[in-house]
């Protein structure tokens, strides 16, 4: 027997994940097309998410993640993240490269903490919260 779920909540979470993919902001119409939902449905979701600070609109009406997601993100495994930061900071400064702590979540790796070196002219950037398949890159090893 399948577990009950909330279609509205699932849609809202899919919308947030879509906005977190690193691409620039999108219009509600673009979001509706990418999610396969009607525009009125997306507008209702956006109204609720904007009211809670999880999304924001820019001057052109494009939708972006809001600062409300930071509150949630900081609450996830804070001891692990905070405990890793000093070691990541030392490593990044010593080797001159971005250092990150990635945890396995299903078949994906999730960047929990990222530190970039302060002294290099160029280095690879990596966002906290980034996901990638564990089968790709060194983090999966």
Chimera marker file (.cmm) of the C-alpha trace (Angstrom):
<marker_set name="trace">
<marker id="1" x="0.000" y="0.000" z="0.000" r="1" g="1" b="0" radius="0.5"/>
<marker id="2" x="1.625" y="3.298" z="-1.081" r="1" g="1" b="0" radius="0.5"/>
<marker id="3" x="2.239" y="5.944" z="1.543" r="1" g="1" b="0" radius="0.5"/>
<marker id="4" x="0.040" y="9.010" z="1.393" r="1" g="1" b="0" radius="0.5"/>
<marker id="5" x="1.696" y="12.204" z="0.251" r="1" g="1" b="0" radius="0.5"/>
<marker id="6" x="0.847" y="15.824" z="-0.386" r="1" g="1" b="0" radius="0.5"/>
<marker id="7" x="0.772" y="16.717" z="-4.070" r="1" g="1" b="0" radius="0.5"/>
<marker id="8" x="1.019" y="20.440" z="-3.287" r="1" g="1" b="0" radius="0.5"/>
<marker id="9" x="4.045" y="19.973" z="-1.063" r="1" g="1" b="0" radius="0.5"/>
<marker id="10" x="5.733" y="17.743" z="-3.636" r="1" g="1" b="0" radius="0.5"/>
<marker id="11" x="5.147" y="20.362" z="-6.332" r="1" g="1" b="0" radius="0.5"/>
<marker id="12" x="6.518" y="23.131" z="-4.129" r="1" g="1" b="0" radius="0.5"/>
<marker id="13" x="9.631" y="21.111" z="-3.352" r="1" g="1" b="0" radius="0.5"/>
<marker id="14" x="10.144" y="20.325" z="-7.049" r="1" g="1" b="0" radius="0.5"/>
<marker id="15" x="9.887" y="24.052" z="-7.748" r="1" g="1" b="0" radius="0.5"/>
<marker id="16" x="12.508" y="24.864" z="-5.106" r="1" g="1" b="0" radius="0.5"/>
<marker id="17" x="14.864" y="22.191" z="-6.477" r="1" g="1" b="0" radius="0.5"/>
<marker id="18" x="14.444" y="23.618" z="-9.959" r="1" g="1" b="0" radius="0.5"/>
<marker id="19" x="15.359" y="27.089" z="-8.715" r="1" g="1" b="0" radius="0.5"/>
<marker id="20" x="18.402" y="25.653" z="-6.929" r="1" g="1" b="0" radius="0.5"/>
<marker id="21" x="19.930" y="24.233" z="-10.112" r="1" g="1" b="0" radius="0.5"/>
<marker id="22" x="22.298" y="27.196" z="-10.546" r="1" g="1" b="0" radius="0.5"/>
<marker id="23" x="20.639" y="28.634" z="-13.639" r="1" g="1" b="0" radius="0.5"/>
<marker id="24" x="19.540" y="32.279" z="-13.631" r="1" g="1" b="0" radius="0.5"/>
<marker id="25" x="16.045" y="33.207" z="-12.486" r="1" g="1" b="0" radius="0.5"/>
<marker id="26" x="13.027" y="32.136" z="-14.484" r="1" g="1" b="0" radius="0.5"/>
<marker id="27" x="9.608" y="33.570" z="-15.172" r="1" g="1" b="0" radius="0.5"/>
<marker id="28" x="6.553" y="31.825" z="-13.736" r="1" g="1" b="0" radius="0.5"/>
<marker id="29" x="5.654" y="30.760" z="-17.288" r="1" g="1" b="0" radius="0.5"/>
<marker id="30" x="9.070" y="29.136" z="-17.747" r="1" g="1" b="0" radius="0.5"/>
<marker id="31" x="8.751" y="27.393" z="-14.391" r="1" g="1" b="0" radius="0.5"/>
<marker id="32" x="5.290" y="26.093" z="-15.297" r="1" g="1" b="0" radius="0.5"/>
<marker id="33" x="6.617" y="24.657" z="-18.570" r="1" g="1" b="0" radius="0.5"/>
<marker id="34" x="9.642" y="23.017" z="-16.908" r="1" g="1" b="0" radius="0.5"/>
<marker id="35" x="7.526" y="21.511" z="-14.149" r="1" g="1" b="0" radius="0.5"/>
<marker id="36" x="4.689" y="20.463" z="-16.417" r="1" g="1" b="0" radius="0.5"/>
<marker id="37" x="2.190" y="22.423" z="-14.320" r="1" g="1" b="0" radius="0.5"/>
<marker id="38" x="-0.365" y="25.089" z="-15.146" r="1" g="1" b="0" radius="0.5"/>
<marker id="39" x="0.562" y="28.740" z="-14.645" r="1" g="1" b="0" radius="0.5"/>
<marker id="40" x="-2.160" y="29.271" z="-12.003" r="1" g="1" b="0" radius="0.5"/>
<marker id="41" x="-0.766" y="26.338" z="-10.003" r="1" g="1" b="0" radius="0.5"/>
<marker id="42" x="2.760" y="27.756" z="-10.193" r="1" g="1" b="0" radius="0.5"/>
<marker id="43" x="1.518" y="31.234" z="-9.209" r="1" g="1" b="0" radius="0.5"/>
<marker id="44" x="-0.199" y="29.769" z="-6.113" r="1" g="1" b="0" radius="0.5"/>
<marker id="45" x="2.969" y="27.904" z="-5.148" r="1" g="1" b="0" radius="0.5"/>
<marker id="46" x="5.093" y="31.011" z="-5.680" r="1" g="1" b="0" radius="0.5"/>
<marker id="47" x="2.756" y="33.169" z="-3.602" r="1" g="1" b="0" radius="0.5"/>
<marker id="48" x="3.090" y="30.798" z="-0.634" r="1" g="1" b="0" radius="0.5"/>
<marker id="49" x="6.851" y="30.361" z="-1.043" r="1" g="1" b="0" radius="0.5"/>
<marker id="50" x="7.397" y="34.113" z="-1.428" r="1" g="1" b="0" radius="0.5"/>
<marker id="51" x="5.331" y="34.809" z="1.679" r="1" g="1" b="0" radius="0.5"/>
<marker id="52" x="7.654" y="32.545" z="3.664" r="1" g="1" b="0" radius="0.5"/>
<marker id="53" x="10.814" y="34.049" z="2.118" r="1" g="1" b="0" radius="0.5"/>
<marker id="54" x="11.820" y="30.930" z="0.168" r="1" g="1" b="0" radius="0.5"/>
<marker id="55" x="11.599" y="32.657" z="-3.228" r="1" g="1" b="0" radius="0.5"/>
<marker id="56" x="11.890" y="36.253" z="-4.421" r="1" g="1" b="0" radius="0.5"/>
<marker id="57" x="11.118" y="38.157" z="-7.617" r="1" g="1" b="0" radius="0.5"/>
<marker id="58" x="13.635" y="40.469" z="-9.219" r="1" g="1" b="0" radius="0.5"/>
<marker id="59" x="12.787" y="43.723" z="-11.018" r="1" g="1" b="0" radius="0.5"/>
<marker id="60" x="12.091" y="41.842" z="-14.249" r="1" g="1" b="0" radius="0.5"/>
<marker id="61" x="9.653" y="39.432" z="-12.569" r="1" g="1" b="0" radius="0.5"/>
<marker id="62" x="12.079" y="36.500" z="-12.627" r="1" g="1" b="0" radius="0.5"/>
<marker id="63" x="11.951" y="34.114" z="-9.691" r="1" g="1" b="0" radius="0.5"/>
<marker id="64" x="15.011" y="33.254" z="-7.573" r="1" g="1" b="0" radius="0.5"/>
<marker id="65" x="15.578" y="31.394" z="-4.335" r="1" g="1" b="0" radius="0.5"/>
<marker id="66" x="15.039" y="33.613" z="-1.305" r="1" g="1" b="0" radius="0.5"/>
<marker id="67" x="17.090" y="33.944" z="1.832" r="1" g="1" b="0" radius="0.5"/>
<marker id="68" x="14.591" y="31.820" z="3.751" r="1" g="1" b="0" radius="0.5"/>
<marker id="69" x="16.280" y="28.708" z="2.392" r="1" g="1" b="0" radius="0.5"/>
<marker id="70" x="19.471" y="29.675" z="4.252" r="1" g="1" b="0" radius="0.5"/>
<marker id="71" x="17.745" y="29.248" z="7.605" r="1" g="1" b="0" radius="0.5"/>
<marker id="72" x="16.782" y="25.704" z="6.640" r="1" g="1" b="0" radius="0.5"/>
<marker id="73" x="20.199" y="24.931" z="5.191" r="1" g="1" b="0" radius="0.5"/>
<marker id="74" x="22.053" y="26.057" z="8.304" r="1" g="1" b="0" radius="0.5"/>
<marker id="75" x="19.952" y="23.753" z="10.461" r="1" g="1" b="0" radius="0.5"/>
<marker id="76" x="21.010" y="20.622" z="8.532" r="1" g="1" b="0" radius="0.5"/>
<marker id="77" x="23.826" y="18.751" z="10.227" r="1" g="1" b="0" radius="0.5"/>
<marker id="78" x="25.317" y="21.913" z="11.784" r="1" g="1" b="0" radius="0.5"/>
<marker id="79" x="27.774" y="19.994" z="13.953" r="1" g="1" b="0" radius="0.5"/>
<marker id="80" x="29.182" y="18.107" z="10.970" r="1" g="1" b="0" radius="0.5"/>
<marker id="81" x="29.511" y="21.257" z="8.882" r="1" g="1" b="0" radius="0.5"/>
<marker id="82" x="30.962" y="23.408" z="11.661" r="1" g="1" b="0" radius="0.5"/>
<marker id="83" x="33.359" y="20.658" z="12.690" r="1" g="1" b="0" radius="0.5"/>
<marker id="84" x="34.654" y="20.276" z="9.138" r="1" g="1" b="0" radius="0.5"/>
<marker id="85" x="35.200" y="23.967" z="8.362" r="1" g="1" b="0" radius="0.5"/>
<marker id="86" x="38.536" y="24.471" z="10.183" r="1" g="1" b="0" radius="0.5"/>
<marker id="87" x="40.097" y="21.423" z="8.483" r="1" g="1" b="0" radius="0.5"/>
<marker id="88" x="38.679" y="22.453" z="5.098" r="1" g="1" b="0" radius="0.5"/>
<marker id="89" x="40.010" y="25.991" z="5.573" r="1" g="1" b="0" radius="0.5"/>
<marker id="90" x="43.522" y="24.714" z="6.375" r="1" g="1" b="0" radius="0.5"/>
<marker id="91" x="43.443" y="22.323" z="3.418" r="1" g="1" b="0" radius="0.5"/>
<marker id="92" x="42.208" y="24.970" z="0.952" r="1" g="1" b="0" radius="0.5"/>
<marker id="93" x="44.905" y="27.437" z="2.033" r="1" g="1" b="0" radius="0.5"/>
<marker id="94" x="47.654" y="24.810" z="2.032" r="1" g="1" b="0" radius="0.5"/>
<marker id="95" x="46.976" y="23.377" z="-1.429" r="1" g="1" b="0" radius="0.5"/>
<marker id="96" x="45.462" y="26.449" z="-3.105" r="1" g="1" b="0" radius="0.5"/>
<marker id="97" x="42.336" y="24.633" z="-4.206" r="1" g="1" b="0" radius="0.5"/>
<marker id="98" x="38.689" y="24.483" z="-3.195" r="1" g="1" b="0" radius="0.5"/>
<marker id="99" x="38.084" y="21.979" z="-0.400" r="1" g="1" b="0" radius="0.5"/>
<marker id="100" x="34.669" y="20.491" z="0.243" r="1" g="1" b="0" radius="0.5"/>
<marker id="101" x="32.913" y="17.981" z="2.436" r="1" g="1" b="0" radius="0.5"/>
<marker id="102" x="30.453" y="15.920" z="0.428" r="1" g="1" b="0" radius="0.5"/>
<marker id="103" x="28.053" y="13.407" z="1.942" r="1" g="1" b="0" radius="0.5"/>
<marker id="104" x="26.291" y="10.600" z="0.127" r="1" g="1" b="0" radius="0.5"/>
<marker id="105" x="22.550" y="10.966" z="-0.190" r="1" g="1" b="0" radius="0.5"/>
<marker id="106" x="21.184" y="8.096" z="-2.247" r="1" g="1" b="0" radius="0.5"/>
<marker id="107" x="23.074" y="8.008" z="-5.553" r="1" g="1" b="0" radius="0.5"/>
<marker id="108" x="24.045" y="11.684" z="-5.228" r="1" g="1" b="0" radius="0.5"/>
<marker id="109" x="26.792" y="13.512" z="-3.431" r="1" g="1" b="0" radius="0.5"/>
<marker id="110" x="25.690" y="16.649" z="-1.571" r="1" g="1" b="0" radius="0.5"/>
<marker id="111" x="28.230" y="19.381" z="-0.787" r="1" g="1" b="0" radius="0.5"/>
<marker id="112" x="27.707" y="20.163" z="2.894" r="1" g="1" b="0" radius="0.5"/>
<marker id="113" x="30.647" y="22.540" z="3.413" r="1" g="1" b="0" radius="0.5"/>
<marker id="114" x="32.885" y="24.317" z="0.901" r="1" g="1" b="0" radius="0.5"/>
<marker id="115" x="35.946" y="26.519" z="1.457" r="1" g="1" b="0" radius="0.5"/>
<marker id="116" x="37.816" y="28.324" z="-1.316" r="1" g="1" b="0" radius="0.5"/>
<marker id="117" x="41.452" y="29.445" z="-0.942" r="1" g="1" b="0" radius="0.5"/>
<marker id="118" x="41.978" y="33.140" z="-0.270" r="1" g="1" b="0" radius="0.5"/>
<marker id="119" x="45.236" y="33.617" z="-2.123" r="1" g="1" b="0" radius="0.5"/>
<marker id="120" x="44.866" y="32.066" z="-5.570" r="1" g="1" b="0" radius="0.5"/>
<marker id="121" x="44.204" y="33.980" z="-8.777" r="1" g="1" b="0" radius="0.5"/>
<marker id="122" x="42.071" y="31.141" z="-10.118" r="1" g="1" b="0" radius="0.5"/>
<marker id="123" x="40.421" y="28.089" z="-8.598" r="1" g="1" b="0" radius="0.5"/>
<marker id="124" x="37.385" y="25.904" z="-9.170" r="1" g="1" b="0" radius="0.5"/>
<marker id="125" x="34.310" y="27.106" z="-7.320" r="1" g="1" b="0" radius="0.5"/>
<marker id="126" x="31.810" y="24.697" z="-5.807" r="1" g="1" b="0" radius="0.5"/>
<marker id="127" x="28.528" y="25.679" z="-4.164" r="1" g="1" b="0" radius="0.5"/>
<marker id="128" x="27.287" y="24.380" z="-0.842" r="1" g="1" b="0" radius="0.5"/>
<marker id="129" x="24.151" y="22.405" z="-1.546" r="1" g="1" b="0" radius="0.5"/>
<marker id="130" x="25.401" y="21.307" z="-4.968" r="1" g="1" b="0" radius="0.5"/>
<marker id="131" x="24.424" y="17.792" z="-5.997" r="1" g="1" b="0" radius="0.5"/>
<marker id="132" x="26.153" y="15.493" z="-8.402" r="1" g="1" b="0" radius="0.5"/>
<marker id="133" x="26.080" y="11.764" z="-9.153" r="1" g="1" b="0" radius="0.5"/>
<marker id="134" x="28.467" y="9.828" z="-6.915" r="1" g="1" b="0" radius="0.5"/>
<marker id="135" x="29.662" y="8.029" z="-10.042" r="1" g="1" b="0" radius="0.5"/>
<marker id="136" x="31.170" y="11.325" z="-11.307" r="1" g="1" b="0" radius="0.5"/>
<marker id="137" x="34.227" y="12.970" z="-9.797" r="1" g="1" b="0" radius="0.5"/>
<marker id="138" x="36.472" y="12.321" z="-6.836" r="1" g="1" b="0" radius="0.5"/>
<marker id="139" x="33.827" y="12.854" z="-4.146" r="1" g="1" b="0" radius="0.5"/>
<marker id="140" x="32.173" y="9.564" z="-5.083" r="1" g="1" b="0" radius="0.5"/>
<marker id="141" x="35.353" y="7.663" z="-4.342" r="1" g="1" b="0" radius="0.5"/>
<link id1="1" id2="2" r="1" g="1" b="0" radius="0.2"/>
<link id1="2" id2="3" r="1" g="1" b="0" radius="0.2"/>
<link id1="3" id2="4" r="1" g="1" b="0" radius="0.2"/>
<link id1="4" id2="5" r="1" g="1" b="0" radius="0.2"/>
<link id1="5" id2="6" r="1" g="1" b="0" radius="0.2"/>
<link id1="6" id2="7" r="1" g="1" b="0" radius="0.2"/>
<link id1="7" id2="8" r="1" g="1" b="0" radius="0.2"/>
<link id1="8" id2="9" r="1" g="1" b="0" radius="0.2"/>
<link id1="9" id2="10" r="1" g="1" b="0" radius="0.2"/>
<link id1="10" id2="11" r="1" g="1" b="0" radius="0.2"/>
<link id1="11" id2="12" r="1" g="1" b="0" radius="0.2"/>
<link id1="12" id2="13" r="1" g="1" b="0" radius="0.2"/>
<link id1="13" id2="14" r="1" g="1" b="0" radius="0.2"/>
<link id1="14" id2="15" r="1" g="1" b="0" radius="0.2"/>
<link id1="15" id2="16" r="1" g="1" b="0" radius="0.2"/>
<link id1="16" id2="17" r="1" g="1" b="0" radius="0.2"/>
<link id1="17" id2="18" r="1" g="1" b="0" radius="0.2"/>
<link id1="18" id2="19" r="1" g="1" b="0" radius="0.2"/>
<link id1="19" id2="20" r="1" g="1" b="0" radius="0.2"/>
<link id1="20" id2="21" r="1" g="1" b="0" radius="0.2"/>
<link id1="21" id2="22" r="1" g="1" b="0" radius="0.2"/>
<link id1="22" id2="23" r="1" g="1" b="0" radius="0.2"/>
<link id1="23" id2="24" r="1" g="1" b="0" radius="0.2"/>
<link id1="24" id2="25" r="1" g="1" b="0" radius="0.2"/>
<link id1="25" id2="26" r="1" g="1" b="0" radius="0.2"/>
<link id1="26" id2="27" r="1" g="1" b="0" radius="0.2"/>
<link id1="27" id2="28" r="1" g="1" b="0" radius="0.2"/>
<link id1="28" id2="29" r="1" g="1" b="0" radius="0.2"/>
<link id1="29" id2="30" r="1" g="1" b="0" radius="0.2"/>
<link id1="30" id2="31" r="1" g="1" b="0" radius="0.2"/>
<link id1="31" id2="32" r="1" g="1" b="0" radius="0.2"/>
<link id1="32" id2="33" r="1" g="1" b="0" radius="0.2"/>
<link id1="33" id2="34" r="1" g="1" b="0" radius="0.2"/>
<link id1="34" id2="35" r="1" g="1" b="0" radius="0.2"/>
<link id1="35" id2="36" r="1" g="1" b="0" radius="0.2"/>
<link id1="36" id2="37" r="1" g="1" b="0" radius="0.2"/>
<link id1="37" id2="38" r="1" g="1" b="0" radius="0.2"/>
<link id1="38" id2="39" r="1" g="1" b="0" radius="0.2"/>
<link id1="39" id2="40" r="1" g="1" b="0" radius="0.2"/>
<link id1="40" id2="41" r="1" g="1" b="0" radius="0.2"/>
<link id1="41" id2="42" r="1" g="1" b="0" radius="0.2"/>
<link id1="42" id2="43" r="1" g="1" b="0" radius="0.2"/>
<link id1="43" id2="44" r="1" g="1" b="0" radius="0.2"/>
<link id1="44" id2="45" r="1" g="1" b="0" radius="0.2"/>
<link id1="45" id2="46" r="1" g="1" b="0" radius="0.2"/>
<link id1="46" id2="47" r="1" g="1" b="0" radius="0.2"/>
<link id1="47" id2="48" r="1" g="1" b="0" radius="0.2"/>
<link id1="48" id2="49" r="1" g="1" b="0" radius="0.2"/>
<link id1="49" id2="50" r="1" g="1" b="0" radius="0.2"/>
<link id1="50" id2="51" r="1" g="1" b="0" radius="0.2"/>
<link id1="51" id2="52" r="1" g="1" b="0" radius="0.2"/>
<link id1="52" id2="53" r="1" g="1" b="0" radius="0.2"/>
<link id1="53" id2="54" r="1" g="1" b="0" radius="0.2"/>
<link id1="54" id2="55" r="1" g="1" b="0" radius="0.2"/>
<link id1="55" id2="56" r="1" g="1" b="0" radius="0.2"/>
<link id1="56" id2="57" r="1" g="1" b="0" radius="0.2"/>
<link id1="57" id2="58" r="1" g="1" b="0" radius="0.2"/>
<link id1="58" id2="59" r="1" g="1" b="0" radius="0.2"/>
<link id1="59" id2="60" r="1" g="1" b="0" radius="0.2"/>
<link id1="60" id2="61" r="1" g="1" b="0" radius="0.2"/>
<link id1="61" id2="62" r="1" g="1" b="0" radius="0.2"/>
<link id1="62" id2="63" r="1" g="1" b="0" radius="0.2"/>
<link id1="63" id2="64" r="1" g="1" b="0" radius="0.2"/>
<link id1="64" id2="65" r="1" g="1" b="0" radius="0.2"/>
<link id1="65" id2="66" r="1" g="1" b="0" radius="0.2"/>
<link id1="66" id2="67" r="1" g="1" b="0" radius="0.2"/>
<link id1="67" id2="68" r="1" g="1" b="0" radius="0.2"/>
<link id1="68" id2="69" r="1" g="1" b="0" radius="0.2"/>
<link id1="69" id2="70" r="1" g="1" b="0" radius="0.2"/>
<link id1="70" id2="71" r="1" g="1" b="0" radius="0.2"/>
<link id1="71" id2="72" r="1" g="1" b="0" radius="0.2"/>
<link id1="72" id2="73" r="1" g="1" b="0" radius="0.2"/>
<link id1="73" id2="74" r="1" g="1" b="0" radius="0.2"/>
<link id1="74" id2="75" r="1" g="1" b="0" radius="0.2"/>
<link id1="75" id2="76" r="1" g="1" b="0" radius="0.2"/>
<link id1="76" id2="77" r="1" g="1" b="0" radius="0.2"/>
<link id1="77" id2="78" r="1" g="1" b="0" radius="0.2"/>
<link id1="78" id2="79" r="1" g="1" b="0" radius="0.2"/>
<link id1="79" id2="80" r="1" g="1" b="0" radius="0.2"/>
<link id1="80" id2="81" r="1" g="1" b="0" radius="0.2"/>
<link id1="81" id2="82" r="1" g="1" b="0" radius="0.2"/>
<link id1="82" id2="83" r="1" g="1" b="0" radius="0.2"/>
<link id1="83" id2="84" r="1" g="1" b="0" radius="0.2"/>
<link id1="84" id2="85" r="1" g="1" b="0" radius="0.2"/>
<link id1="85" id2="86" r="1" g="1" b="0" radius="0.2"/>
<link id1="86" id2="87" r="1" g="1" b="0" radius="0.2"/>
<link id1="87" id2="88" r="1" g="1" b="0" radius="0.2"/>
<link id1="88" id2="89" r="1" g="1" b="0" radius="0.2"/>
<link id1="89" id2="90" r="1" g="1" b="0" radius="0.2"/>
<link id1="90" id2="91" r="1" g="1" b="0" radius="0.2"/>
<link id1="91" id2="92" r="1" g="1" b="0" radius="0.2"/>
<link id1="92" id2="93" r="1" g="1" b="0" radius="0.2"/>
<link id1="93" id2="94" r="1" g="1" b="0" radius="0.2"/>
<link id1="94" id2="95" r="1" g="1" b="0" radius="0.2"/>
<link id1="95" id2="96" r="1" g="1" b="0" radius="0.2"/>
<link id1="96" id2="97" r="1" g="1" b="0" radius="0.2"/>
<link id1="97" id2="98" r="1" g="1" b="0" radius="0.2"/>
<link id1="98" id2="99" r="1" g="1" b="0" radius="0.2"/>
<link id1="99" id2="100" r="1" g="1" b="0" radius="0.2"/>
<link id1="100" id2="101" r="1" g="1" b="0" radius="0.2"/>
<link id1="101" id2="102" r="1" g="1" b="0" radius="0.2"/>
<link id1="102" id2="103" r="1" g="1" b="0" radius="0.2"/>
<link id1="103" id2="104" r="1" g="1" b="0" radius="0.2"/>
<link id1="104" id2="105" r="1" g="1" b="0" radius="0.2"/>
<link id1="105" id2="106" r="1" g="1" b="0" radius="0.2"/>
<link id1="106" id2="107" r="1" g="1" b="0" radius="0.2"/>
<link id1="107" id2="108" r="1" g="1" b="0" radius="0.2"/>
<link id1="108" id2="109" r="1" g="1" b="0" radius="0.2"/>
<link id1="109" id2="110" r="1" g="1" b="0" radius="0.2"/>
<link id1="110" id2="111" r="1" g="1" b="0" radius="0.2"/>
<link id1="111" id2="112" r="1" g="1" b="0" radius="0.2"/>
<link id1="112" id2="113" r="1" g="1" b="0" radius="0.2"/>
<link id1="113" id2="114" r="1" g="1" b="0" radius="0.2"/>
<link id1="114" id2="115" r="1" g="1" b="0" radius="0.2"/>
<link id1="115" id2="116" r="1" g="1" b="0" radius="0.2"/>
<link id1="116" id2="117" r="1" g="1" b="0" radius="0.2"/>
<link id1="117" id2="118" r="1" g="1" b="0" radius="0.2"/>
<link id1="118" id2="119" r="1" g="1" b="0" radius="0.2"/>
<link id1="119" id2="120" r="1" g="1" b="0" radius="0.2"/>
<link id1="120" id2="121" r="1" g="1" b="0" radius="0.2"/>
<link id1="121" id2="122" r="1" g="1" b="0" radius="0.2"/>
<link id1="122" id2="123" r="1" g="1" b="0" radius="0.2"/>
<link id1="123" id2="124" r="1" g="1" b="0" radius="0.2"/>
<link id1="124" id2="125" r="1" g="1" b="0" radius="0.2"/>
<link id1="125" id2="126" r="1" g="1" b="0" radius="0.2"/>
<link id1="126" id2="127" r="1" g="1" b="0" radius="0.2"/>
<link id1="127" id2="128" r="1" g="1" b="0" radius="0.2"/>
<link id1="128" id2="129" r="1" g="1" b="0" radius="0.2"/>
<link id1="129" id2="130" r="1" g="1" b="0" radius="0.2"/>
<link id1="130" id2="131" r="1" g="1" b="0" radius="0.2"/>
<link id1="131" id2="132" r="1" g="1" b="0" radius="0.2"/>
<link id1="132" id2="133" r="1" g="1" b="0" radius="0.2"/>
<link id1="133" id2="134" r="1" g="1" b="0" radius="0.2"/>
<link id1="134" id2="135" r="1" g="1" b="0" radius="0.2"/>
<link id1="135" id2="136" r="1" g="1" b="0" radius="0.2"/>
<link id1="136" id2="137" r="1" g="1" b="0" radius="0.2"/>
<link id1="137" id2="138" r="1" g="1" b="0" radius="0.2"/>
<link id1="138" id2="139" r="1" g="1" b="0" radius="0.2"/>
<link id1="139" id2="140" r="1" g="1" b="0" radius="0.2"/>
<link id1="140" id2="141" r="1" g="1" b="0" radius="0.2"/>
</marker_set>
